[in-house]
C-alpha cells in the first residue's frame, strides 16, 4: 500500500517540479491545488507513506541480518514502524507549518 501511495505522490512531486520549469502560471496552478485542503490531505498522506515505507525498510534491514524474528520482537518492530511513522510525520508537518508561518 505504501509503495502505491509513494508512486502516486512521486508523480505529484514530479508534476510540481515540471510546473516550476514551465513558468509562473503552471507553477501557481499546481501549487494552488497542493495548497488546497484536499491537496494538503494528499501531501500529509504522502509524507506518512514515505515515513512508514522508510521505517518498514529499516525493519527489513534488521531482519536481513537475522535479528528480530521472535514474535514479541516482530510485534514491537511492527508497532514501532507504525508509531514511528506517525511521529515523524507529525514532526515534519509541525516543523513545516511553524517555519511557513514564521516566513510569512
PDB file as gemmi writes it, atoms N, CA and C in Angstrom:
CRYST1    1.000    1.000    1.000  90.00  90.00  90.00 P 1                      
ATOM      1  N   UNK A   1       0.814  -1.196   0.000  1.00  0.00           N  
ATOM      2  CA  UNK A   1       0.000   0.000   0.000  1.00  0.00           C  
ATOM      3  C   UNK A   1       0.866   1.271   0.000  1.00  0.00           C  
ATOM      4  N   UNK A   2       1.903   1.275   0.855  1.00  0.00           N  
ATOM      5  CA  UNK A   2       2.730   2.487   0.896  1.00  0.00           C  
ATOM      6  C   UNK A   2       3.501   2.665  -0.405  1.00  0.00           C  
ATOM      7  N   UNK A   3       3.874   1.569  -1.025  1.00  0.00           N  
ATOM      8  CA  UNK A   3       4.571   1.666  -2.310  1.00  0.00           C  
ATOM      9  C   UNK A   3       3.688   2.320  -3.365  1.00  0.00           C  
ATOM     10  N   UNK A   4       2.407   1.954  -3.403  1.00  0.00           N  
ATOM     11  CA  UNK A   4       1.474   2.553  -4.359  1.00  0.00           C  
ATOM     12  C   UNK A   4       1.263   4.037  -4.038  1.00  0.00           C  
ATOM     13  N   UNK A   5       1.127   4.359  -2.749  1.00  0.00           N  
ATOM     14  CA  UNK A   5       0.963   5.766  -2.353  1.00  0.00           C  
ATOM     15  C   UNK A   5       2.222   6.559  -2.694  1.00  0.00           C  
ATOM     16  N   UNK A   6       3.383   5.950  -2.501  1.00  0.00           N  
ATOM     17  CA  UNK A   6       4.635   6.629  -2.850  1.00  0.00           C  
ATOM     18  C   UNK A   6       4.727   6.873  -4.350  1.00  0.00           C  
ATOM     19  N   UNK A   7       4.258   5.929  -5.133  1.00  0.00           N  
ATOM     20  CA  UNK A   7       4.264   6.083  -6.588  1.00  0.00           C  
ATOM     21  C   UNK A   7       3.395   7.273  -6.990  1.00  0.00           C  
ATOM     22  N   UNK A   8       2.178   7.330  -6.477  1.00  0.00           N  
ATOM     23  CA  UNK A   8       1.259   8.416  -6.790  1.00  0.00           C  
ATOM     24  C   UNK A   8       1.819   9.758  -6.299  1.00  0.00           C  
ATOM     25  N   UNK A   9       2.344   9.777  -5.080  1.00  0.00           N  
ATOM     26  CA  UNK A   9       2.917  11.005  -4.536  1.00  0.00           C  
ATOM     27  C   UNK A   9       4.122  11.478  -5.319  1.00  0.00           C  
ATOM     28  N   UNK A  10       4.900  10.545  -5.808  1.00  0.00           N  
ATOM     29  CA  UNK A  10       6.073  10.916  -6.611  1.00  0.00           C  
ATOM     30  C   UNK A  10       5.654  11.531  -7.947  1.00  0.00           C  
ATOM     31  N   UNK A  11       4.543  11.074  -8.492  1.00  0.00           N  
ATOM     32  CA  UNK A  11       4.010  11.684  -9.715  1.00  0.00           C  
ATOM     33  C   UNK A  11       3.608  13.132  -9.425  1.00  0.00           C  
ATOM     34  N   UNK A  12       2.976  13.365  -8.273  1.00  0.00           N  
ATOM     35  CA  UNK A  12       2.618  14.737  -7.896  1.00  0.00           C  
ATOM     36  C   UNK A  12       3.855  15.605  -7.706  1.00  0.00           C  
ATOM     37  N   UNK A  13       4.877  15.043  -7.080  1.00  0.00           N  
ATOM     38  CA  UNK A  13       6.130  15.777  -6.882  1.00  0.00           C  
ATOM     39  C   UNK A  13       6.758  16.124  -8.237  1.00  0.00           C  
ATOM     40  N   UNK A  14       6.759  15.166  -9.138  1.00  0.00           N  
ATOM     41  CA  UNK A  14       7.311  15.414 -10.477  1.00  0.00           C  
ATOM     42  C   UNK A  14       6.488  16.479 -11.203  1.00  0.00           C  
ATOM     43  N   UNK A  15       5.161  16.429 -11.074  1.00  0.00           N  
ATOM     44  CA  UNK A  15       4.310  17.437 -11.719  1.00  0.00           C  
ATOM     45  C   UNK A  15       4.608  18.824 -11.156  1.00  0.00           C  
ATOM     46  N   UNK A  16       4.834  18.905  -9.865  1.00  0.00           N  
ATOM     47  CA  UNK A  16       5.160  20.195  -9.245  1.00  0.00           C  
ATOM     48  C   UNK A  16       6.496  20.721  -9.777  1.00  0.00           C  
ATOM     49  N   UNK A  17       7.498  19.833  -9.889  1.00  0.00           N  
ATOM     50  CA  UNK A  17       8.807  20.246 -10.401  1.00  0.00           C  
ATOM     51  C   UNK A  17       8.730  20.652 -11.872  1.00  0.00           C  
ATOM     52  N   UNK A  18       7.994  19.899 -12.675  1.00  0.00           N  
ATOM     53  CA  UNK A  18       7.844  20.232 -14.087  1.00  0.00           C  
ATOM     54  C   UNK A  18       7.108  21.564 -14.234  1.00  0.00           C  
ATOM     55  N   UNK A  19       6.080  21.775 -13.403  1.00  0.00           N  
ATOM     56  CA  UNK A  19       5.340  23.037 -13.487  1.00  0.00           C  
ATOM     57  C   UNK A  19       6.236  24.223 -13.131  1.00  0.00           C  
ATOM     58  N   UNK A  20       7.181  24.013 -12.204  1.00  0.00           N  
ATOM     59  CA  UNK A  20       8.125  25.080 -11.861  1.00  0.00           C  
ATOM     60  C   UNK A  20       9.009  25.419 -13.052  1.00  0.00           C  
ATOM     61  N   UNK A  21       9.348  24.418 -13.835  1.00  0.00           N  
ATOM     62  CA  UNK A  21      10.192  24.648 -15.007  1.00  0.00           C  
ATOM     63  C   UNK A  21       9.407  25.288 -16.155  1.00  0.00           C  
ATOM     64  N   UNK A  22       8.077  25.139 -16.133  1.00  0.00           N  
ATOM     65  CA  UNK A  22       7.259  25.653 -17.226  1.00  0.00           C  
ATOM     66  C   UNK A  22       6.890  27.132 -17.071  1.00  0.00           C  
ATOM     67  N   UNK A  23       7.045  27.664 -15.882  1.00  0.00           N  
ATOM     68  CA  UNK A  23       6.737  29.082 -15.707  1.00  0.00           C  
ATOM     69  C   UNK A  23       5.809  29.348 -14.539  1.00  0.00           C  
ATOM     70  N   UNK A  24       5.508  30.613 -14.363  1.00  0.00           N  
ATOM     71  CA  UNK A  24       4.720  31.033 -13.201  1.00  0.00           C  
ATOM     72  C   UNK A  24       3.292  30.509 -13.210  1.00  0.00           C  
ATOM     73  N   UNK A  25       2.636  30.570 -14.356  1.00  0.00           N  
ATOM     74  CA  UNK A  25       1.225  30.178 -14.408  1.00  0.00           C  
ATOM     75  C   UNK A  25       1.024  28.692 -14.097  1.00  0.00           C  
ATOM     76  N   UNK A  26       1.744  27.763 -14.740  1.00  0.00           N  
ATOM     77  CA  UNK A  26       1.582  26.343 -14.375  1.00  0.00           C  
ATOM     78  C   UNK A  26       1.994  26.065 -12.928  1.00  0.00           C  
ATOM     79  N   UNK A  27       3.070  26.712 -12.491  1.00  0.00           N  
ATOM     80  CA  UNK A  27       3.527  26.503 -11.111  1.00  0.00           C  
ATOM     81  C   UNK A  27       2.477  26.981 -10.119  1.00  0.00           C  
ATOM     82  N   UNK A  28       1.890  28.138 -10.365  1.00  0.00           N  
ATOM     83  CA  UNK A  28       0.850  28.655  -9.482  1.00  0.00           C  
ATOM     84  C   UNK A  28      -0.366  27.736  -9.448  1.00  0.00           C  
ATOM     85  N   UNK A  29      -0.706  27.148 -10.593  1.00  0.00           N  
ATOM     86  CA  UNK A  29      -1.864  26.250 -10.654  1.00  0.00           C  
ATOM     87  C   UNK A  29      -1.621  24.993  -9.821  1.00  0.00           C  
ATOM     88  N   UNK A  30      -0.460  24.369  -9.997  1.00  0.00           N  
ATOM     89  CA  UNK A  30      -0.154  23.152  -9.239  1.00  0.00           C  
ATOM     90  C   UNK A  30       0.001  23.482  -7.755  1.00  0.00           C  
ATOM     91  N   UNK A  31       0.666  24.569  -7.453  1.00  0.00           N  
ATOM     92  CA  UNK A  31       0.848  24.969  -6.053  1.00  0.00           C  
ATOM     93  C   UNK A  31      -0.489  25.284  -5.394  1.00  0.00           C  
ATOM     94  N   UNK A  32      -1.387  25.890  -6.163  1.00  0.00           N  
ATOM     95  CA  UNK A  32      -2.722  26.196  -5.646  1.00  0.00           C  
ATOM     96  C   UNK A  32      -3.467  24.912  -5.286  1.00  0.00           C  
ATOM     97  N   UNK A  33      -3.382  23.907  -6.167  1.00  0.00           N  
ATOM     98  CA  UNK A  33      -4.025  22.625  -5.868  1.00  0.00           C  
ATOM     99  C   UNK A  33      -3.394  21.981  -4.634  1.00  0.00           C  
ATOM    100  N   UNK A  34      -2.066  21.933  -4.588  1.00  0.00           N  
ATOM    101  CA  UNK A  34      -1.396  21.289  -3.455  1.00  0.00           C  
ATOM    102  C   UNK A  34      -1.607  22.055  -2.150  1.00  0.00           C  
ATOM    103  N   UNK A  35      -1.900  23.346  -2.242  1.00  0.00           N  
ATOM    104  CA  UNK A  35      -2.165  24.145  -1.051  1.00  0.00           C  
ATOM    105  C   UNK A  35      -3.620  24.139  -0.621  1.00  0.00           C  
ATOM    106  N   UNK A  36      -4.488  23.515  -1.426  1.00  0.00           N  
ATOM    107  CA  UNK A  36      -5.910  23.418  -1.081  1.00  0.00           C  
ATOM    108  C   UNK A  36      -6.087  22.361   0.013  1.00  0.00           C  
ATOM    109  N   UNK A  37      -7.241  22.336   0.663  1.00  0.00           N  
ATOM    110  CA  UNK A  37      -7.449  21.315   1.709  1.00  0.00           C  
ATOM    111  C   UNK A  37      -7.235  19.883   1.207  1.00  0.00           C  
ATOM    112  N   UNK A  38      -7.754  19.543   0.028  1.00  0.00           N  
ATOM    113  CA  UNK A  38      -7.554  18.186  -0.495  1.00  0.00           C  
ATOM    114  C   UNK A  38      -6.089  17.943  -0.832  1.00  0.00           C  
ATOM    115  N   UNK A  39      -5.425  18.958  -1.374  1.00  0.00           N  
ATOM    116  CA  UNK A  39      -4.000  18.816  -1.680  1.00  0.00           C  
ATOM    117  C   UNK A  39      -3.174  18.608  -0.422  1.00  0.00           C  
ATOM    118  N   UNK A  40      -3.505  19.331   0.636  1.00  0.00           N  
ATOM    119  CA  UNK A  40      -2.775  19.172   1.894  1.00  0.00           C  
ATOM    120  C   UNK A  40      -3.006  17.789   2.500  1.00  0.00           C  
ATOM    121  N   UNK A  41      -4.224  17.281   2.362  1.00  0.00           N  
ATOM    122  CA  UNK A  41      -4.504  15.919   2.851  1.00  0.00           C  
ATOM    123  C   UNK A  41      -3.677  14.909   2.067  1.00  0.00           C  
ATOM    124  N   UNK A  42      -3.608  15.092   0.753  1.00  0.00           N  
ATOM    125  CA  UNK A  42      -2.802  14.197  -0.083  1.00  0.00           C  
ATOM    126  C   UNK A  42      -1.329  14.288   0.308  1.00  0.00           C  
ATOM    127  N   UNK A  43      -0.817  15.505   0.499  1.00  0.00           N  
ATOM    128  CA  UNK A  43       0.587  15.678   0.891  1.00  0.00           C  
ATOM    129  C   UNK A  43       0.866  15.086   2.268  1.00  0.00           C  
ATOM    130  N   UNK A  44      -0.085  15.228   3.186  1.00  0.00           N  
ATOM    131  CA  UNK A  44       0.080  14.640   4.518  1.00  0.00           C  
ATOM    132  C   UNK A  44       0.149  13.117   4.401  1.00  0.00           C  
ATOM    133  N   UNK A  45      -0.763  12.549   3.615  1.00  0.00           N  
ATOM    134  CA  UNK A  45      -0.754  11.093   3.410  1.00  0.00           C  
ATOM    135  C   UNK A  45       0.525  10.629   2.736  1.00  0.00           C  
ATOM    136  N   UNK A  46       1.006  11.407   1.782  1.00  0.00           N  
ATOM    137  CA  UNK A  46       2.265  11.068   1.108  1.00  0.00           C  
ATOM    138  C   UNK A  46       3.428  11.094   2.093  1.00  0.00           C  
ATOM    139  N   UNK A  47       3.450  12.100   2.950  1.00  0.00           N  
ATOM    140  CA  UNK A  47       4.504  12.183   3.960  1.00  0.00           C  
ATOM    141  C   UNK A  47       4.475  10.958   4.861  1.00  0.00           C  
ATOM    142  N   UNK A  48       3.271  10.593   5.336  1.00  0.00           N  
ATOM    143  CA  UNK A  48       3.167   9.420   6.207  1.00  0.00           C  
ATOM    144  C   UNK A  48       3.604   8.160   5.454  1.00  0.00           C  
ATOM    145  N   UNK A  49       3.192   8.052   4.200  1.00  0.00           N  
ATOM    146  CA  UNK A  49       3.537   6.876   3.406  1.00  0.00           C  
ATOM    147  C   UNK A  49       5.048   6.719   3.255  1.00  0.00           C  
ATOM    148  N   UNK A  50       5.726   7.831   2.977  1.00  0.00           N  
ATOM    149  CA  UNK A  50       7.186   7.785   2.821  1.00  0.00           C  
ATOM    150  C   UNK A  50       7.846   7.384   4.138  1.00  0.00           C  
ATOM    151  N   UNK A  51       7.390   7.956   5.249  1.00  0.00           N  
ATOM    152  CA  UNK A  51       7.973   7.634   6.556  1.00  0.00           C  
ATOM    153  C   UNK A  51       7.715   6.179   6.929  1.00  0.00           C  
ATOM    154  N   UNK A  52       6.488   5.716   6.683  1.00  0.00           N  
ATOM    155  CA  UNK A  52       6.150   4.329   7.018  1.00  0.00           C  
ATOM    156  C   UNK A  52       6.942   3.344   6.160  1.00  0.00           C  
ATOM    157  N   UNK A  53       7.064   3.659   4.890  1.00  0.00           N  
ATOM    158  CA  UNK A  53       7.823   2.805   3.971  1.00  0.00           C  
ATOM    159  C   UNK A  53       9.300   2.768   4.371  1.00  0.00           C  
ATOM    160  N   UNK A  54       9.844   3.931   4.759  1.00  0.00           N  
ATOM    161  CA  UNK A  54      11.245   4.000   5.180  1.00  0.00           C  
ATOM    162  C   UNK A  54      11.483   3.161   6.439  1.00  0.00           C  
ATOM    163  N   UNK A  55      10.619   3.315   7.442  1.00  0.00           N  
ATOM    164  CA  UNK A  55      10.806   2.548   8.676  1.00  0.00           C  
ATOM    165  C   UNK A  55      10.556   1.060   8.457  1.00  0.00           C  
ATOM    166  N   UNK A  56       9.655   0.720   7.543  1.00  0.00           N  
ATOM    167  CA  UNK A  56       9.479  -0.688   7.174  1.00  0.00           C  
ATOM    168  C   UNK A  56      10.749  -1.244   6.541  1.00  0.00           C  
ATOM    169  N   UNK A  57      11.436  -0.422   5.761  1.00  0.00           N  
ATOM    170  CA  UNK A  57      12.719  -0.825   5.174  1.00  0.00           C  
ATOM    171  C   UNK A  57      13.775  -1.050   6.240  1.00  0.00           C  
ATOM    172  N   UNK A  58      13.771  -0.208   7.268  1.00  0.00           N  
ATOM    173  CA  UNK A  58      14.716  -0.399   8.380  1.00  0.00           C  
ATOM    174  C   UNK A  58      14.415  -1.720   9.087  1.00  0.00           C  
ATOM    175  N   UNK A  59      13.139  -2.000   9.298  1.00  0.00           N  
ATOM    176  CA  UNK A  59      12.734  -3.267   9.933  1.00  0.00           C  
ATOM    177  C   UNK A  59      13.233  -4.456   9.101  1.00  0.00           C  
ATOM    178  N   UNK A  60      13.054  -4.401   7.791  1.00  0.00           N  
ATOM    179  CA  UNK A  60      13.527  -5.490   6.932  1.00  0.00           C  
ATOM    180  C   UNK A  60      15.054  -5.572   6.927  1.00  0.00           C  
ATOM    181  N   UNK A  61      15.709  -4.437   7.027  1.00  0.00           N  
ATOM    182  CA  UNK A  61      17.169  -4.423   7.113  1.00  0.00           C  
ATOM    183  C   UNK A  61      17.637  -5.165   8.369  1.00  0.00           C  
ATOM    184  N   UNK A  62      16.946  -4.953   9.473  1.00  0.00           N  
ATOM    185  CA  UNK A  62      17.259  -5.681  10.707  1.00  0.00           C  
ATOM    186  C   UNK A  62      17.052  -7.173  10.492  1.00  0.00           C  
ATOM    187  N   UNK A  63      15.962  -7.534   9.850  1.00  0.00           N  
ATOM    188  CA  UNK A  63      15.694  -8.935   9.580  1.00  0.00           C  
ATOM    189  C   UNK A  63      16.734  -9.548   8.641  1.00  0.00           C  
ATOM    190  N   UNK A  64      17.251  -8.760   7.701  1.00  0.00           N  
ATOM    191  CA  UNK A  64      18.275  -9.256   6.785  1.00  0.00           C  
ATOM    192  C   UNK A  64      19.527  -9.722   7.515  1.00  0.00           C  
ATOM    193  N   UNK A  65      19.772  -9.139   8.680  1.00  0.00           N  
ATOM    194  CA  UNK A  65      20.923  -9.556   9.474  1.00  0.00           C  
ATOM    195  C   UNK A  65      20.598 -10.715  10.405  1.00  0.00           C  
ATOM    196  N   UNK A  66      19.368 -11.217  10.338  1.00  0.00           N  
ATOM    197  CA  UNK A  66      18.986 -12.392  11.108  1.00  0.00           C  
ATOM    198  C   UNK A  66      18.487 -12.092  12.512  1.00  0.00           C  
ATOM    199  N   UNK A  67      18.147 -10.844  12.779  1.00  0.00           N  
ATOM    200  CA  UNK A  67      17.658 -10.467  14.107  1.00  0.00           C  
ATOM    201  C   UNK A  67      16.169 -10.147  14.056  1.00  0.00           C  
ATOM    202  N   UNK A  68      15.530 -10.257  15.228  1.00  0.00           N  
ATOM    203  CA  UNK A  68      14.164  -9.778  15.369  1.00  0.00           C  
ATOM    204  C   UNK A  68      13.078 -10.699  14.873  1.00  0.00           C  
ATOM    205  N   UNK A  69      13.333 -12.002  14.806  1.00  0.00           N  
ATOM    206  CA  UNK A  69      12.323 -12.922  14.309  1.00  0.00           C  
ATOM    207  C   UNK A  69      11.438 -13.516  15.400  1.00  0.00           C  
ATOM    208  N   UNK A  70      11.767 -13.243  16.666  1.00  0.00           N  
ATOM    209  CA  UNK A  70      10.912 -13.733  17.746  1.00  0.00           C  
ATOM    210  C   UNK A  70       9.599 -12.950  17.683  1.00  0.00           C  
ATOM    211  N   UNK A  71       8.493 -13.626  17.962  1.00  0.00           N  
ATOM    212  CA  UNK A  71       7.175 -12.999  17.814  1.00  0.00           C  
ATOM    213  C   UNK A  71       7.049 -11.701  18.610  1.00  0.00           C  
ATOM    214  N   UNK A  72       7.496 -11.630  19.867  1.00  0.00           N  
ATOM    215  CA  UNK A  72       7.384 -10.341  20.570  1.00  0.00           C  
ATOM    216  C   UNK A  72       8.191  -9.230  19.892  1.00  0.00           C  
ATOM    217  N   UNK A  73       9.335  -9.579  19.335  1.00  0.00           N  
ATOM    218  CA  UNK A  73      10.157  -8.582  18.647  1.00  0.00           C  
ATOM    219  C   UNK A  73       9.511  -8.154  17.331  1.00  0.00           C  
ATOM    220  N   UNK A  74       8.920  -9.104  16.625  1.00  0.00           N  
ATOM    221  CA  UNK A  74       8.213  -8.785  15.385  1.00  0.00           C  
ATOM    222  C   UNK A  74       7.082  -7.808  15.677  1.00  0.00           C  
ATOM    223  N   UNK A  75       6.331  -8.081  16.738  1.00  0.00           N  
ATOM    224  CA  UNK A  75       5.228  -7.178  17.106  1.00  0.00           C  
ATOM    225  C   UNK A  75       5.748  -5.805  17.506  1.00  0.00           C  
ATOM    226  N   UNK A  76       6.831  -5.777  18.285  1.00  0.00           N  
ATOM    227  CA  UNK A  76       7.403  -4.495  18.711  1.00  0.00           C  
ATOM    228  C   UNK A  76       7.898  -3.689  17.515  1.00  0.00           C  
ATOM    229  N   UNK A  77       8.561  -4.369  16.573  1.00  0.00           N  
ATOM    230  CA  UNK A  77       9.037  -3.671  15.379  1.00  0.00           C  
ATOM    231  C   UNK A  77       7.870  -3.165  14.523  1.00  0.00           C  
ATOM    232  N   UNK A  78       6.804  -3.946  14.444  1.00  0.00           N  
ATOM    233  CA  UNK A  78       5.633  -3.527  13.670  1.00  0.00           C  
ATOM    234  C   UNK A  78       4.986  -2.299  14.303  1.00  0.00           C  
ATOM    235  N   UNK A  79       4.794  -2.335  15.605  1.00  0.00           N  
ATOM    236  CA  UNK A  79       4.224  -1.176  16.293  1.00  0.00           C  
ATOM    237  C   UNK A  79       5.183   0.014  16.216  1.00  0.00           C  
ATOM    238  N   UNK A  80       6.473  -0.252  16.326  1.00  0.00           N  
ATOM    239  CA  UNK A  80       7.459   0.816  16.225  1.00  0.00           C  
ATOM    240  C   UNK A  80       7.427   1.488  14.860  1.00  0.00           C  
ATOM    241  N   UNK A  81       7.228   0.692  13.822  1.00  0.00           N  
ATOM    242  CA  UNK A  81       7.123   1.232  12.470  1.00  0.00           C  
ATOM    243  C   UNK A  81       5.905   2.138  12.345  1.00  0.00           C  
ATOM    244  N   UNK A  82       4.773   1.672  12.857  1.00  0.00           N  
ATOM    245  CA  UNK A  82       3.543   2.457  12.777  1.00  0.00           C  
ATOM    246  C   UNK A  82       3.642   3.737  13.616  1.00  0.00           C  
ATOM    247  N   UNK A  83       4.004   3.589  14.888  1.00  0.00           N  
ATOM    248  CA  UNK A  83       4.084   4.761  15.770  1.00  0.00           C  
ATOM    249  C   UNK A  83       5.201   5.708  15.351  1.00  0.00           C  
ATOM    250  N   UNK A  84       6.313   5.150  14.903  1.00  0.00           N  
ATOM    251  CA  UNK A  84       7.425   5.983  14.439  1.00  0.00           C  
ATOM    252  C   UNK A  84       7.057   6.789  13.210  1.00  0.00           C  
ATOM    253  N   UNK A  85       6.333   6.164  12.282  1.00  0.00           N  
ATOM    254  CA  UNK A  85       5.941   6.889  11.070  1.00  0.00           C  
ATOM    255  C   UNK A  85       4.935   7.996  11.390  1.00  0.00           C  
ATOM    256  N   UNK A  86       4.026   7.732  12.305  1.00  0.00           N  
ATOM    257  CA  UNK A  86       3.086   8.779  12.707  1.00  0.00           C  
ATOM    258  C   UNK A  86       3.808   9.926  13.412  1.00  0.00           C  
ATOM    259  N   UNK A  87       4.760   9.584  14.274  1.00  0.00           N  
ATOM    260  CA  UNK A  87       5.519  10.606  14.994  1.00  0.00           C  
ATOM    261  C   UNK A  87       6.364  11.442  14.039  1.00  0.00           C  
ATOM    262  N   UNK A  88       7.090  10.780  13.147  1.00  0.00           N  
ATOM    263  CA  UNK A  88       7.915  11.516  12.181  1.00  0.00           C  
ATOM    264  C   UNK A  88       7.072  12.412  11.277  1.00  0.00           C  
ATOM    265  N   UNK A  89       5.922  11.921  10.857  1.00  0.00           N  
ATOM    266  CA  UNK A  89       5.030  12.726  10.028  1.00  0.00           C  
ATOM    267  C   UNK A  89       4.570  13.968  10.790  1.00  0.00           C  
ATOM    268  N   UNK A  90       4.190  13.786  12.040  1.00  0.00           N  
ATOM    269  CA  UNK A  90       3.760  14.924  12.859  1.00  0.00           C  
ATOM    270  C   UNK A  90       4.887  15.926  13.036  1.00  0.00           C  
ATOM    271  N   UNK A  91       6.099  15.439  13.307  1.00  0.00           N  
ATOM    272  CA  UNK A  91       7.247  16.334  13.486  1.00  0.00           C  
ATOM    273  C   UNK A  91       7.523  17.120  12.208  1.00  0.00           C  
ATOM    274  N   UNK A  92       7.489  16.452  11.076  1.00  0.00           N  
ATOM    275  CA  UNK A  92       7.735  17.115   9.796  1.00  0.00           C  
ATOM    276  C   UNK A  92       6.692  18.194   9.540  1.00  0.00           C  
ATOM    277  N   UNK A  93       5.421  17.878   9.756  1.00  0.00           N  
ATOM    278  CA  UNK A  93       4.366  18.842   9.463  1.00  0.00           C  
ATOM    279  C   UNK A  93       4.340  19.988  10.463  1.00  0.00           C  
ATOM    280  N   UNK A  94       4.565  19.704  11.726  1.00  0.00           N  
ATOM    281  CA  UNK A  94       4.622  20.797  12.718  1.00  0.00           C  
ATOM    282  C   UNK A  94       5.787  21.714  12.383  1.00  0.00           C  
ATOM    283  N   UNK A  95       6.916  21.138  12.035  1.00  0.00           N  
ATOM    284  CA  UNK A  95       8.081  21.930  11.672  1.00  0.00           C  
ATOM    285  C   UNK A  95       7.810  22.764  10.419  1.00  0.00           C  
ATOM    286  N   UNK A  96       7.210  22.155   9.420  1.00  0.00           N  
ATOM    287  CA  UNK A  96       6.924  22.869   8.169  1.00  0.00           C  
ATOM    288  C   UNK A  96       5.922  23.991   8.389  1.00  0.00           C  
ATOM    289  N   UNK A  97       4.886  23.724   9.151  1.00  0.00           N  
ATOM    290  CA  UNK A  97       3.859  24.743   9.394  1.00  0.00           C  
ATOM    291  C   UNK A  97       4.427  25.891  10.215  1.00  0.00           C  
ATOM    292  N   UNK A  98       5.224  25.568  11.228  1.00  0.00           N  
ATOM    293  CA  UNK A  98       5.805  26.639  12.039  1.00  0.00           C  
ATOM    294  C   UNK A  98       6.808  27.455  11.225  1.00  0.00           C  
ATOM    295  N   UNK A  99       7.570  26.808  10.360  1.00  0.00           N  
ATOM    296  CA  UNK A  99       8.511  27.509   9.503  1.00  0.00           C  
ATOM    297  C   UNK A  99       7.771  28.377   8.484  1.00  0.00           C  
ATOM    298  N   UNK A 100       6.726  27.814   7.889  1.00  0.00           N  
ATOM    299  CA  UNK A 100       5.951  28.540   6.890  1.00  0.00           C  
ATOM    300  C   UNK A 100       5.276  29.745   7.530  1.00  0.00           C  
ATOM    301  N   UNK A 101       4.748  29.568   8.753  1.00  0.00           N  
ATOM    302  CA  UNK A 101       4.115  30.677   9.451  1.00  0.00           C  
ATOM    303  C   UNK A 101       5.098  31.772   9.805  1.00  0.00           C  
ATOM    304  N   UNK A 102       6.318  31.400  10.175  1.00  0.00           N  
ATOM    305  CA  UNK A 102       7.350  32.381  10.523  1.00  0.00           C  
ATOM    306  C   UNK A 102       7.839  33.124   9.280  1.00  0.00           C  
ATOM    307  N   UNK A 103       7.814  32.455   8.134  1.00  0.00           N  
ATOM    308  CA  UNK A 103       8.304  33.072   6.899  1.00  0.00           C  
ATOM    309  C   UNK A 103       7.308  34.087   6.338  1.00  0.00           C  
ATOM    310  N   UNK A 104       6.067  33.971   6.729  1.00  0.00           N  
ATOM    311  CA  UNK A 104       5.046  34.894   6.208  1.00  0.00           C  
ATOM    312  C   UNK A 104       5.123  36.128   6.990  1.00  0.00           C  
TER     313      UNK A 104                                                      
END                                                                             
